[in-house]
Amino acid sequence: MDTNEKIIKISVIPPFLNIYLIVIELNRLILQRIKEMKMKKTKFILLSVLCSFLAFGMTSCDDDAKDDDYQKEFIQFDNVTLTAGSTQELAKGKDLSWKSDNDLVASIMGSKIIAKRVGKAKMVSPKGSFVVTVKGQYNDFSEPYIQFGHNSETVKYYVKNSDQLIRDEDTLLIYKGSGKIEYTIYHFNDKKLDGSYIATLPENQSEMENWALERYLPMASLDNSFCMTSLNMKTIIRMSTVSIYGNEYRMLGFTQQ
């Protein structure tokens, strides 16, 4: 056998080996493609994260700018304490639109705060708010216990430290009052409180009326009597003349609406 023949025989690759090499080459190309795809995916993820970070930063800056603008527009108002029946000029926000959450207690008209009745009311505007506390000018009287439906033992428990109990019956509790309140009376029906009363001397009638007008809403008025309601519309208040132990008194009665 000559040399050329040997070379030809050696260079001839068996068919099964040729297929094997083709498979190896395909695997190599597939692995390379996978690596390229992974690199592209990694780059895409990094790019997405970067874009998100930049977008968040821009949004945060925009939100901070909006917050700063809001803070600049927002005005800090001081709370106000007034006496019922008085008025006061607004210190700030005279050009704003104001709304009260309780017009029966206080409101704003033009540039003036108007204090109407004892209580609290919140004044609200587009640029801020404040609270108006209204105190009474007449304070020699106090509201009796008016949790209607409670029994006499409960009433006695709550008023035990205020007045001296001088009469205790199934339907009646009478306490000796103090100051301008001569008597405080509680009436029971079927063992449940259905009326509470405070009595004063006739010479204190005008002051008692003024005390009530600072706290309740008038409904009707006659010569020596008037009818009012609480601001929550749950209690009726009536003034009348009564005789207690042979003496005449002016009485303010509280009953359930």
Number of C-alpha atoms within 10 A of each C-alpha: 5 6 8 9 9 10 10 9 10 9 8 8 9 8 8 8 10 10 11 11 11 11 12 11 12 12 12 12 12 12 12 12 12 12 12 12 12 12 12 12 12 12 12 12 12 12 12 12 12 12 12 12 12 12 12 12 12 12 12 12 12 12 12 12 12 12 12 12 11 12 12 10 12 14 15 13 16 12 12 14 14 21 18 23 16 13 17 14 13 16 10 12 17 14 9 14 14 20 17 19 14 14 16 18 24 28 22 20 15 13 17 14 19 22 28 23 27 24 19 19 21 19 22 16 15 13 17 15 19 16 18 22 20 24 20 20 15 16 13 14 17 12 14 17 18 18 16 18 15 14 18 20 9 12 18 17 9 10 14 12 8 11 15 15 17 10 11 13 10 13 16 16 19 19 21 16 18 14 8 17 18 16 22 25 21 24 20 20 13 10 15 17 24 20 22 23 22 26 29 23 17 13 11 15 19 10 16 26 15 14 20 27 18 23 22 22 19 16 12 11 12 8 5 10 15 16 18 21 22 16 16 8 12 10 18 18 22 21 24 14 17 13 11 10 5 7 8 14 21 22 26 26 22 25 19 17 10
